[in-house]
Amino acid sequence: MWPAAGQPDCVAPCEQSCSQGPMCIIFFKFDPRPVSKNAYRLILAANRDEFYHRPSKLADFWGNNNEVLSGLDMEEGKEGGTWLGISTRGKLAALTNYLQPRQDRDARGRGELVTHFLTTDMDSLSYLKKVSAEGHLYNGFNLIAADLSTEKGDVVCYYGNRGEPEPVVLAPAGSLTADVSSTYPSGLRLLILPPLTFSGGSIPCSFFQLRDGGTYGLSNALLETPWRKLCFGKQLFLDAVERSQELPKDALIAQLLHVLNNDEACQIQLLRTRAGSMCSPF
């Protein structure tokens, strides 16, 4: 989906996880070596749910060689930025804003982070390391950068300038990851464990929750932060992905759009709030 780009209102986290406020969401699964020849190497669904009056161009090819496909922000002073794009060279980038109490109006436009990657020759990890050194120049953001190459293999990386100082390489489908939240006040931290040889180490095993890698959810907080709408939507996304090989392409796209438009989790949460329960994003 390619609605106009924008910056979110300043709302509390619980409101951000409900339909009361805007909420950008990205779900994706990548499997560089799918078992079936009919399987997709990457499935990504993204919804830029922000100020729709902000001027933008619809998704189209642009650049000197028409090699980049994306929407484009046309807001004055932010022209040329984008929030999701892919190039014919196999470079992909996606951006969400990070919910923060105040926006620095003098900060650089976050949309340029995507367009710069799509037009650079740097690989995804090197680019995000460069971005991490300049992260203080921007308001809060999350950035996914990927190199999709049949020769070198697909690499997907993540960096958020309100999380850990270094970018991480995400684990593909078929590998194991561990979420660690109890000991890190900055939020969830993704650990890649290939192969899994953990035998206690310095962190007790009880802090680990192992799961299959390759499928991720991102909203206006750090990667995989378990806001209710994100968790609910991710399950719907997984259900669609499991059927992806049997569905015609148009039917799969329709199913993914349904996932992005579904607000059932928020409706349930709002009912609980009206009944007197405390609204929580977790």
Residue pairs with C-beta under 8 A, 6 or more apart in sequence:
1 46
1 47
1 48
1 257
1 260
2 48
2 56
2 58
2 59
2 71
2 84
3 47
3 48
3 49
3 50
3 52
3 56
4 48
4 50
4 51
4 52
4 53
4 54
4 55
4 56
4 73
5 48
5 50
5 54
5 56
5 71
5 73
5 75
5 78
5 81
5 82
5 83
5 111
6 22
6 50
6 51
6 52
6 54
6 75
7 50
7 51
7 97
7 103
7 139
8 16
8 21
8 22
8 23
8 24
8 50
8 97
8 99
8 220
9 21
9 22
10 99
10 100
10 101
10 102
10 103
11 20
11 21
11 99
13 99
13 221
13 227
13 281
14 279
14 280
14 281
15 21
15 279
16 22
16 23
16 99
16 219
16 220
16 227
16 281
17 23
17 219
17 227
17 228
17 229
17 230
17 266
17 269
17 281
18 229
18 266
18 269
18 270
18 273
18 279
19 263
19 266
19 267
19 270
20 266
20 270
22 49
22 50
22 51
23 49
23 219
23 220
23 229
24 46
24 47
24 48
24 49
24 50
24 83
24 96
24 97
24 219
24 220
25 46
25 47
25 49
25 96
25 217
25 218
25 219
25 229
25 230
25 233
25 260
26 44
26 45
26 46
26 47
26 84
26 94
26 96
26 144
26 217
26 218
26 219
27 44
27 45
27 46
27 215
27 216
27 217
27 218
27 233
27 234
27 237
27 259
28 42
28 43
28 44
28 45
28 94
28 144
28 156
28 215
28 216
29 42
29 43
29 173
29 214
29 215
29 216
29 237
29 238
29 241
30 41
30 42
30 43
30 146
30 154
30 156
30 170
30 172
30 173
30 214
31 39
31 40
31 41
31 42
31 172
31 173
31 174
31 214
32 41
32 153
32 154
32 172
33 153
33 172
33 174
34 40
34 41
34 173
36 245
38 245
39 244
39 245
40 244
41 148
41 154
42 92
42 146
42 148
42 154
43 241
43 244
43 252
43 256
44 92
44 94
45 237
45 256
45 257
45 259
45 260
46 83
46 84
46 94
46 260
47 260
48 83
48 84
50 97
54 73
54 75
55 73
55 74
55 75
56 71
56 72
56 73
56 74
56 75
57 71
57 72
57 74
58 71
59 69
59 70
59 71
60 69
61 67
61 68
61 69
62 68
62 69
62 70
62 72
63 119
67 87
67 88
67 89
68 85
68 86
68 87
68 88
68 115
68 118
68 119
69 85
69 86
69 87
70 82
70 84
70 85
70 86
70 114
70 115
70 118
71 82
71 83
71 84
71 85
72 79
72 80
72 81
72 82
73 79
73 80
73 81
73 82
73 83
73 109
73 111
77 109
78 109
78 111
80 111
80 112
80 115
81 109
81 110
81 111
81 112
81 113
81 114
81 115
82 95
82 111
82 114
82 115
83 94
83 95
83 96
83 111
83 114
84 93
84 94
84 95
84 114
85 92
85 93
85 114
85 115
85 118
86 92
86 93
86 118
87 118
87 119
90 147
90 148
90 149
91 117
91 118
91 124
91 145
91 146
91 147
91 148
92 144
92 145
92 146
92 148
93 113
93 114
93 117
93 118
93 143
93 144
93 145
93 146
94 114
94 143
94 144
94 218
95 110
95 111
95 113
95 114
95 141
95 142
95 143
95 144
96 141
96 142
96 218
96 219
96 220
97 110
97 139
97 140
97 141
97 142
97 220
98 139
98 140
98 141
98 142
98 160
98 161
98 162
98 220
98 221
98 222
99 140
99 220
99 221
100 139
100 140
100 162
103 139
104 139
107 137
107 138
107 139
108 137
108 138
110 138
110 139
110 141
113 131
113 138
113 141
113 143
114 143
116 127
117 124
117 127
117 145
120 127
122 130
123 147
123 155
124 145
124 146
124 147
124 155
124 156
124 157
125 145
125 155
125 157
125 167
125 169
127 145
128 143
128 145
128 157
128 158
128 159
128 167
129 166
129 167
131 143
131 159
131 161
131 167
132 159
132 161
132 165
132 166
132 167
135 141
135 159
135 161
136 161
138 161
140 160
140 161
140 162
141 160
141 161
142 158
142 159
142 160
142 218
142 222
142 223
143 158
143 159
143 160
144 156
144 157
144 158
144 218
145 156
145 157
145 158
145 159
146 154
146 155
146 156
146 157
147 154
147 155
148 154
154 172
155 169
156 169
156 170
156 172
157 167
157 168
157 169
157 170
158 167
158 168
158 170
158 190
158 216
158 218
158 223
159 166
159 167
159 168
160 222
160 223
162 186
162 222
163 186
163 187
163 189
163 222
163 223
164 186
164 189
168 190
168 192
169 192
170 190
170 192
170 213
170 216
171 177
171 190
171 192
171 194
171 213
171 214
172 213
172 214
173 212
173 213
173 214
173 215
174 212
174 213
174 214
175 192
175 193
175 194
175 212
175 213
175 214
176 193
176 194
176 196
176 210
176 211
176 212
176 213
177 190
177 191
177 192
177 193
177 210
177 211
177 212
177 213
178 191
178 193
178 198
178 208
178 209
178 210
179 188
179 189
179 190
179 191
179 208
179 209
179 211
179 224
180 188
180 189
180 191
180 203
180 207
180 208
181 187
181 188
181 189
182 207
183 203
183 207
186 222
187 221
187 222
187 225
188 222
188 223
188 224
188 225
188 226
190 223
190 224
192 213
196 210
198 205
198 208
215 234
215 237
215 238
215 241
216 223
216 224
217 223
217 224
217 230
217 231
217 233
217 234
217 237
218 224
218 230
219 225
219 227
219 229
219 230
221 227
225 281
226 281
226 282
227 281
227 282
228 265
228 266
228 269
228 280
228 281
228 282
229 263
229 265
229 266
229 269
231 265
232 262
232 264
232 265
233 259
233 260
233 262
233 265
236 258
236 259
236 262
237 256
237 259
240 252
240 255
240 256
240 259
243 252
243 255
244 252
247 255
269 279
272 279
273 279
